[in-house]
Amino acid sequence: MSDKYTPLRWGILGAGGIANRFSNDVKPLGDHKLIAVGSRDQSKADEFANKYDIPNRHASYEALCEDPEVDVVYVATPHNFHKEHTLLALQNGKAVLCEKPFTINLAETKILVEDARARGLFLMEGMWSRCFPLWVKVRELLKAGEIGKPRMLISDFGFQAGQTNDAGVLEGYNPKGRLFDPELGGGALMDVGVYPVSLAQSLFSGTPDQIAGVATLGTTGVDENTGMLMRFPGGEVAVTSTSIQTTTPWTATILGSAGKIEVENPWWTPKYATVYRSGKEPERLEMPYEGGTGFQFEAMHVADCLRAGKTESDIVSLDDSLCVMHILDTLRAQIGLKYPME
C-alpha cells in the first residue's frame, strides 16, 4: 500500500453514470490518482479514460483487477453484479470500495465479508452519505448527549422516475431499466430506500428487534412506494419511506429526549442542519463544500483507512453493512419482493 506521500491509485470497475460521478469528484484530489478503468467494451473504456486522463484502460474487468498499478478498486456496476465483481477484485489482492447497496441480499454480503476478512483485505460499502462532514458532526453531537437520548428518526428518500397518469400509474419509463427490472435488482427500496435504512442503523444501537414494511408493487413486480418502520434494542424508532413514484421532502429529523436535529434537504448530501436543545436558542450548523458532489469524502476516508493499515472502515463497518442487508432482506420478505436470481 502506498504511504501517505504517494497518491492512492484507483481502478474504476464500470464506466456508467455512478462511475462518472465518483471519478469527477476524486480527480481533483491531490493525493489520489485515477490510474485505470475497466469496461467490457474497449471503446467505452477509452472514452471514459480520455475524459478523466486515466492512463490504463482495460477491455475487461479481469484485466482491471489484475493491473499491478491499482491499489483499490471502486466497483461501480449495477448491484446485482456487486458480489461477482467485488470477489474478482479481492481475489486479485485489491482493496475494494463497492457502491451501495452492497449486494442483492444478506447471503451475498456474507460471502464478501468472509472473503475480505480471510484475505486481510480492505472492503467497504460505498454508503457515501455517512462520510459527509455534517453527518460526522451530527454523530458527535448525539454521542455527547446534546439532544438527550435519541428516541426517533423520521427520514425519507423518494423521487418520481416517470410520469403518473390519472389512474396513479407511472408512464414513460423503461421497464427494463435498472430501477424497474427485477433482473437488475430494481425497486425503490434497493436503489434509494437503503439510504434512510442505513442512516437509522448508523444512528441507533445494534440490529432492529422489530422491522415492518408496506409497499406498492408496480407492473414489473418491484416496489415503487414503500414505508419502513424499525425499532432498535435501545427503544429508538425509525419512521422512514422511499419511492420512485413521487418526490419526498428529502429531510431527516432526529428527535431526542431534550431536543432535536433537523438536517436539511437533501439530507444524504448535507450542508446545513439546525440543532434544537431544550431551553436554548437553535444552533444552525453550516458545513458547505465546494469542488464535487460529495464522493470525495468517502474516497478520502478510504485513503485514511488504507494508510492507517485498516481492513475495515469505522464509519461504514462490515458489521454495519451486514446489519443493513439483514434489514433490507426482512423488508423485502414482508412486501413480497423477491428477485429472479435469488
N, C-alpha and C positions, 0 to 999 in steps of 0.2 A: 504493500500500500504506500502511496506517495506520502511524504512528510508534509508538514504544514506550509512549507515554502514552495511546494510543487503543485500545480493545478490538478484538481481532481478530474480525471478523464472519463467522460460519459459516452456510453454507447446507447443509441436510441433504437429500440426494437419496435418497428412500426413507423409509418410515415403519414398517419392520418391527422385529424384535427387536434386531438389532445397532445400528440407529439409535437405539433407545430407550436401550440401554446406554451408547453413546457420549454422547448428549445428557445423560443423567443425571449422568455424570462431569464433563462440560465446563461445565454450567450454573452450578455454584458458583464457577468460576474468575473472579476479579475483572477480569482483563484479556482476557476472552473474552466474546463475546455470540452467542447463538443468534438470528440475525436472520431466517432464512427456512427453510421446509421445502417440499419438493415431493413430490407423490404423484400417481398417475394418477386418484385418487378425491378429490374436494374434501372429502367428509366425513371421510376418513382424515387428510387434511392438517389440517383444522380440529381434529380430536380430538387429534392429535399436538401441534399448536401450542398448544392450550389447556393441555395437560399440562406444557409447558416454557416457557410465557409467550413464545412466539415471535410477533412481530408480523406477519410476512409469510408468508402461507400460499398455496401455488400448487397448481392442479389439474393441472399438467403439469410434467415435468422440464425442458422447454424454457423455461417461464416462470421456473422457479427459476434456471436458468443465465443468464437474461437480466436477472435482478434486479440493478440497479446498486448496491444496498447490500451485496451479498455480496462478501467478499474471497476466501474459499476455500470450495470445495465438498467435502463429505465424501460419497463415493459409497458407499452402504450397501445396494445391491441385490444379488441373487444373482450369483455370479462369472461366470455365462455372459452377463451384461449389462454387465460392467465396462468392456469396450472401448468399447461404444456410448455409455455414459453418461459415461465419462471424456473421450472425444473431444468430446462435446457441451459439457462444461464448458470444456475447453481452447479450443474454437472460439469460445467467448464470452468469452475472455480471463481465465478464472478460474484461480487456483491450485487444485490438487486433491490431496486425500488419499483414496486409493482403498483400500477394505477388501481384505484378503488373501483368497484368493490373487489376485495382480494381475489375471490373466486366465485363460482356458481353456488357453492354450498359448503357447509362445515367440513364434510369429509375431504373435500379437495384442499381446503385450507390446512387441515391437519397434516396432509401429505407434505405440503410445502414447508410448514413449520418444523416437522420432524426431520426433513431432509436438510434444511439450513442448519438446524441445531447439531445434527450429526456431523456435518462438514465443518462446523465452526465458522460459517459464512454469514455476513450481514444480510438481513432481509427485513424489509419494511413495507407495509401497505401505504400507498400514496394518498392518505387522507390529509390533504394539504391544509384544510381549514384549521386543523389543530395547531399548525405551526405558525400562524399569524401572530405578530407581537401582541395584538389586543387580546386574543384568547389566552396567551401566556399570562398576561396581566390579570385577566379575569380569574383564572385558576388560582393565581397567587392571592387575590382578594378573598376568594372563597375559603382557601386554606387558612387564611389569617382570621376568619370569622367576621369579616366586615359587614355581612348582612345576616349574621347569626347562623343558625343551622339551615343549610339549603333544604327546602321542602318540595319544590316543584319546578319543573321546566315546561314551558309552553313554546313550541317551535314548529316550523313548517318549511317545506321547500317544494313548491309546485309551479309548473308553467304550462301554458297551452301549446301543445305540439301540433295542433291542427285547428281547423275551423269547426265550430259546433253549429249544427243545424237546429231548426225549431224543435226537433224531437230530442235534442240533447245529445246527438251522436256526432262524434268527430268526423269531419270530412277533409279531403285534401291532404291526406297523409299517406306515407308509404308503409303498407302493412308488412313489407319485407325489410324495412329499415330497422336499425338496432333497437329503437325504442319500443317497437310493436311486435317484432318477430320472436316467438318463443324459442326458436332455434338459436337465437343470439342472446338469450337470457334477458329478453325485453321486459318492460313494465316500469312503472313509476318507482316502486319500492327499491329495485336494484340499481336504478340509474341515479335518482336523487334522494329517495327516501332513506338511503343509507346515511346521508349526512345528519339529519336530526337523530337517528338511532345512535350513530357514533358519538354525537355531541352528548346525548344523555349518558352514555356509557363512560365518557371521559370525565363527566362532572360528578357522577354519583358512585356509590361504593358497590363493587362486586358485580355479579351477574343478577339480572332481574329475577325475582322469585314469582312474579306474575307478569304475563305477556298476553295482550289481546289485540287482535286486528280485525278490521272490517274493510271490505273493498268492493268497488265496482269493476268487474272484469269486462273488457271490451270484446269486440268481434274476433280478435285473434287469440283471445284467451288469457292475455296478460292483464295485470291490474293497471287501471288508468286513474283511479281515485281511491286513496287508501288512508285510513285512520289507524294510528298505532298508540297503544297505551302500555306503559311499563311501570311496575312497582319494584323498587330496589330494596335490598335487605335492611337498609337504614331507615326505611319508611318513605323515601323520596318517590315521587310520582312524576313521570314524564308523559305529557299530553302532546302528541306530535302527529303531523299529517304530511302527505305527499300527493302529487297529482301531475298527470300530463294532460289533463282535461282543462285545467284552469290555473291562472297565476295567483299564488297565495301571497300573503303580506311579506314574506321573507324576513321575519324578525325572530328573535329569540329572547325570552324573558325568564330569568332565574329568580324565583321567589324564595325568600328566606324567612326565618323567624323574626328578624329585626331589620328587614329591608328587602330590596330587590335590585337586580341589574338588568337593564334593558339594552340589548345590542341591536343597533340599527340595521336596516335593510342596505345591502344584503349581508346577513349575519355570517355567512360562511366565508366571505372575503371582507372582514370588517375593518372599519376605520374609526368608528365612533360608538360610544356607549355611554349610558348615564347610570350612576350608582346612587340609589336612594337608601339612606341609612335613617333608621327611626330617630326622630328628634333633631335631625341635621339637614342642612341645605343640600340639595342634589349636587353631585360632582360629575362633571362631564369629562369623560376620557377621550382624548383625541390622539390617535396614532395613525396619521396619514402616511402613505408610502408612495413613492414615485418609481418609474422605470420598471414596469412589469405589472402583471395581474395578480401575482402572489405565489406562483410556483417557485419563485426564487427562494422563498423562506423554507420550503421543505427540502430543496436542494442544498441549501446552506446547512440545514440540520443534519442531513445525511453526511455531508462532509465533516461536520463536527464529530459525529459518531464514529466515522471511519478513522479519523485522525486520532481519536482517543482510544482506538483499539476495540470499540464496542461491536458486538454482533447483533444487538437489538437496540431499538430506539426507546428512550424513556418518555417520549411524548405519544408515540403510536407503537406500543409494545406488541409483540406477537400474541401475548395472552389477551390483550385488548381486542385484537383482530379476531381471535378465536371466539371471544365473547360476542362481538358484534355479529359474526356469522351465525352463531347459535340463535341470536335474536331474529335474524332475517329468516333462517330456516323455520323457526317456530311461527313467525308471522305468515310465511308463505303457506305452511300447512293449514293454518286457520282460514286463510282466504281462498284456498283451493288452487294455488298456483304451483304447478309442477312443470319442470322443463323436460323436453323430449330426451335430452342427453343424460338425464339422471337415472 
